[in-house]
């Protein structure tokens, strides 16, 4: 019986990524001096060959050419390494290592030397319009500080590591923006506006996971713009204003009730006056009107008895 393997299950194993290693190199100053000496010696031999005749002349010419070839190999293998840059060494299509030590270095003249910047960079994402977790359209942008940590992965794992970081950063920003509401509707819920530190930390973690294959490390990320989209901005501002008014009213009522309770308790404890339930209710009503009113109240003096 023949069993057919589904196409989804017949995946080839992923190749092992190339990791950075130190390439062989030597100080280039002594090689430079040796190359200059060889150039001078080869030129002298060629000049001297012009003074010779017969077979001796041919031998001197060949000697001069060989010396000049050796000098060319020495000089062509010189590689200046600037601080903040590295050189990825590749020989016949195979990775041979990375040179990070600054200065004039000498390597195999037949190798290909690829420049890779290891300086700290920043990337600011373009302003994007995304729906948050509640479906409200918002405008969001972020800046990411990053650095190449593994030059081999940066060169061989992706086509263009700079563009790769830019695309993955924008993808992570959109995903974070759609995973959380702009304003939390319940206690304990993370929101983009009220929990900036937690959101930026999760954004950094997600970007770092996305760009790890390119040998890039994320140093920091911050949101540079966060607001409602223009089409709902006015409505959301009115909603926020209404929520603020409700919250303020709630605080005022809570404070007024506490003051009324304190007044009644002090009157009873110090035996200032004896009030029945009806008069207590009238007093509570009057105090709440005075304490909760937005405008100044007008006092009325009772010249009669308590019950008139």
ABEGO torsion letter per residue (X at the ends): XBBBBBAAABBBBBBBBBBBBBBBBBBAAAAAAAAAAAAAAAAAAAAAAAABBEAAAAAAAAAAAAAAAAAAAAAAABBBBBBGBBBBBBBGGBBAEBBABBEBBBBBAABBBBBBBABBBBBBBBBBBBBBAAGBBBBBBBBBBBBBABAAAAAAABABAAAAAAAAAAAAAAAAAAABBABBABBGBBBAAABAAAAAAAAAAAAAAAAAAAGBBBABBBBABBBBBAAAAAAAAAAAAAAAAAAAAAAAAAAAAAAAAAAAAAAAAAGABBBBAAAAAAAAAAAAAAAABABBBBBBBBABBAAX
